[in-house]
């Protein structure tokens, strides 16, 4: 089993209806493939972790990379895990636009506008911690 964490940018600002549609699709597919995960969204940026069998997670991630709703996919981490960190959700979700920057503290570094893949990589542990916080 693996977990895969990636960061990407939405190709357009996602409204509530767009996010609901994305979540419904993700949850259906993840259930079919026994993949669990958590998706965070803030100001046009996504941070997601997917957990499950490697072939299933990799297949879903490849589809995400080709999804026209996002671009600039950056793989933060792909590693083997003993057990799921997020076993309860086919796809948990949190819209961080509902939080003030002070609510996120150091985590806001990950969603800083214009953050480069190198900057995100420097804060990989922070990204993992944020995903598991919710």
N, C-alpha and C positions, 0 to 999 in steps of 0.2 A: 504494500500500500504506500502511496505517496501523498504529499501535499504540494500544491503548486500555487505560488503567489505571483500575481502580476499587477501592474499598474498601467492604465491607459487613459486616453483623453476621448471624451465624447466628441463626435463630429459636429454636433449641434447641442445647444442647451436642452437638457431633458426636463420636460414638464412632468407633473404628477402622473398623467395618463401614459406618457412614454415609459416612465419607470415601472408602472404597474404592468404594462404589457411585457416589458423586458423580464420582469420577475416571474410572471406567469409562464412564459416560455422556458425560462431557466429552471424553474421548479419542476415542470413537467419532464423536461429532458433529464435532469439530474435524478429524479425518482426512477425513471426507466433504466438508468445506468448505475444506480446505487452510488451516486456521488453526492457528497454533502459540501456545504460551503457557506461563506459569508461574503456579502458584497457591500462595500461602502461607497457612497457617492457624495462628492462635494464640488460645487462650482465647475461642473463639466469634467471632473476627473473620477475615475473608478479605481478602487483598490479591492482585489478579490482574492480569496483563498478557495481552492477546490481540493477535496480529499476523496480518495477512493483508489481503486485498482489503477495502476499506471496506464494501461491501454485506454480505459474509459476517460480518465482525467486528461490525458494527452489528446484524445479525440475531441473532447469538448473544447479544450484550449485552442486547438487548430481552427475549429469553427468560429470561436470568438475572434481570433486573429483576422479572419476573413469577413467578419460582420461589419457591414457598412456604418453601423452606429458608433463605432469607436476606431481610433487610430493610435499609432505610436505605442503599440503594446511593448511593454518592457517586462521581461521575466525577472522578478526579484529573487525567487527561490523555487527550486524543485528538488525535493529530497524525500527519501524513504522515511516513513514513520511507523511506529509500532501499533499505534491506535489513533483513532480520529480525535482531534481536538474539538470538533463541532459535529458530534454524532446526531444531534437532534433536528437539524434543519437541512432540507434538500437545498434551500438557499435562504439563509437569513439575510436581512437587509437593514441598513440604517442610512437615512439621508442626513448627512452631517451639516447640510445647510440649515438645519433646525437648531444647530448649536452655535454658541458664540465662540470666538477664538479662544477666550480664556477657559471655556469649558474643556477644550481639547489640549490645552497646555502644550507640552513638547510635541504632541502628536501633530499639531498644526504644521510642523516642518514638512511633513510628508505631502501635504496638499498645497504647499506654497505655489502660487502662480509661477509658471515658467520653470518649475523644478526640472532639472536634467536627470537622465537615468543614473548618472554618476552620483548625484546628490541623494537620490532615492536609495541607491545601493549602500551608501554610507549609513543610512538609517534603517537598514533591513530589520534589525531587531525591534525597532520602534514600530515598523509596519506590522510585523507579526503580533506584537503586543496589542496594537490597536484593534486588529481584526478579532482577536480573542476576547477583547474587553466587552464586546457586545454579545 
